[in-house]
Amino acid sequence: MSVSRFWRKIPQRYNLIGTQCTNCGRYFFPPRSLCPDCRRSGNIVDHKFNGEGTVVTYTVIRSASDQFENTTPYVLAIVELDEGPRLTAQVACSPEEAKIGMRVRSVFRRVTADGESGTIHYGTKFVPVE
């Protein structure tokens, strides 16, 4: 199996897939196997998030590791998905565009590479909703 095919077979790599407790309705990202509220009475199922959310807070990274494809500065934010969970991710916009309360949507982008001819790592980033 090729390396790229291996990564494609991990659905969470390419989609925002978490879980939901059908007993209480809470959503979780990353996925959980047990609801912290319902415990054993909870029923956990997979859930694909719609990928839209709101910037809760953010910071501007001005100095980063050489490993990242990003040119500094770049925006790193805590995004609250419409379904409730929060995650930390890069927002692909200029620092001047970023603001708390900004609506964003997920996109699949290159994150890092292991050298010039090494494995390319992809992941979820966010872009402003227009």
C-alpha positions as CSV (number, residue, x, y, z in Angstrom):
1,M,0.0,0.0,0.0
2,S,1.4,3.4,-0.9
3,V,1.9,6.1,1.7
4,S,-0.7,8.4,0.2
5,R,-3.3,5.6,0.1
6,F,-2.5,4.8,3.7
7,W,-3.4,8.4,4.7
8,R,-6.5,8.5,2.6
9,K,-7.8,5.5,4.5
10,I,-8.0,7.5,7.7
11,P,-11.3,9.4,7.4
12,Q,-10.6,11.8,10.2
13,R,-7.5,13.1,8.3
14,Y,-9.7,14.4,5.5
15,N,-13.0,15.2,7.2
16,L,-14.0,16.7,10.5
17,I,-15.3,13.5,11.9
18,G,-16.2,13.3,15.6
19,T,-18.9,11.7,17.6
20,Q,-22.3,12.5,19.1
21,C,-24.1,11.1,22.1
22,T,-27.6,10.3,20.9
23,N,-28.8,10.2,24.5
24,C,-28.0,13.8,25.4
25,G,-27.2,15.3,22.0
26,R,-23.6,16.5,22.8
27,Y,-21.0,16.5,20.0
28,F,-17.3,15.6,20.5
29,F,-14.1,16.4,18.6
30,P,-11.8,14.6,18.6
31,P,-14.0,11.5,18.7
32,R,-14.9,9.9,22.1
33,S,-16.0,6.4,22.9
34,L,-17.9,7.4,26.1
35,C,-20.1,10.4,26.9
36,P,-18.7,12.2,30.0
37,D,-22.3,13.1,31.0
38,C,-24.3,10.0,30.2
39,R,-21.5,7.5,30.9
40,R,-22.7,3.9,30.2
41,S,-26.3,5.0,29.3
42,G,-24.9,7.1,26.4
43,N,-25.0,5.9,22.9
44,I,-22.0,7.2,20.9
45,V,-22.2,7.4,17.1
46,D,-19.9,8.9,14.4
47,H,-20.7,12.4,13.2
48,K,-19.4,14.4,10.3
49,F,-19.3,18.1,11.2
50,N,-20.5,20.6,8.7
51,G,-17.1,22.4,8.9
52,E,-18.4,25.9,9.8
53,G,-17.9,27.8,12.9
54,T,-16.8,31.0,14.7
55,V,-13.4,32.3,15.8
56,V,-13.6,32.4,19.6
57,T,-10.0,33.8,20.0
58,Y,-6.8,33.9,18.0
59,T,-3.2,34.8,18.0
60,V,-0.7,35.8,15.4
61,I,2.4,33.5,15.0
62,R,5.3,35.6,13.9
63,S,8.1,33.0,14.3
64,A,7.5,29.4,13.4
65,S,9.5,26.2,12.9
66,D,11.0,25.6,9.5
67,Q,8.9,22.5,9.3
68,F,5.7,24.4,8.5
69,E,4.8,25.6,5.0
70,N,3.4,28.8,6.4
71,T,5.1,32.0,5.8
72,T,4.9,34.0,9.0
73,P,3.0,35.7,10.3
74,Y,-0.1,33.5,10.3
75,V,-3.3,33.2,12.3
76,L,-3.8,30.4,14.8
77,A,-7.4,30.4,16.3
78,I,-9.7,28.5,18.6
79,V,-12.8,27.8,16.4
80,E,-16.1,26.8,17.9
81,L,-17.9,24.6,15.4
82,D,-21.6,25.2,14.8
83,E,-22.3,21.9,16.6
84,G,-20.4,23.0,19.7
85,P,-16.9,21.5,20.0
86,R,-13.9,23.8,19.9
87,L,-10.6,23.1,18.1
88,T,-7.3,24.9,17.5
89,A,-6.5,25.4,13.9
90,Q,-4.9,27.8,11.5
91,V,-7.1,30.4,9.8
92,A,-5.8,31.1,6.2
93,C,-6.2,34.9,6.2
94,S,-4.0,37.9,6.9
95,P,-3.6,38.9,10.5
96,E,-5.4,42.2,9.6
97,E,-8.5,40.2,8.5
98,A,-8.7,38.1,11.6
99,K,-11.2,39.0,14.3
100,I,-13.1,37.4,17.2
101,G,-16.6,36.4,16.0
102,M,-15.5,35.9,12.4
103,R,-17.3,33.1,10.6
104,V,-15.0,30.5,9.1
105,R,-15.3,27.2,7.2
106,S,-13.0,24.2,7.0
107,V,-10.7,23.5,4.1
108,F,-8.3,20.7,3.4
109,R,-4.7,22.1,3.0
110,R,-1.1,21.1,3.1
111,V,0.4,21.5,6.6
112,T,4.0,20.3,6.5
113,A,6.4,18.2,4.5
114,D,9.3,15.9,5.6
115,G,11.9,17.6,3.5
116,E,11.7,18.5,-0.1
117,S,11.1,14.9,-1.3
118,G,9.5,13.5,1.8
119,T,6.0,12.8,2.9
120,I,3.5,15.6,2.6
121,H,1.1,16.0,5.6
122,Y,-2.3,17.5,5.0
123,G,-4.9,18.6,7.5
124,T,-7.8,20.9,8.3
125,K,-7.4,24.7,8.2
126,F,-10.1,27.3,8.1
127,V,-10.8,30.2,5.8
128,P,-13.2,33.2,6.3
129,V,-16.7,32.7,5.1
130,E,-17.4,35.3,2.4
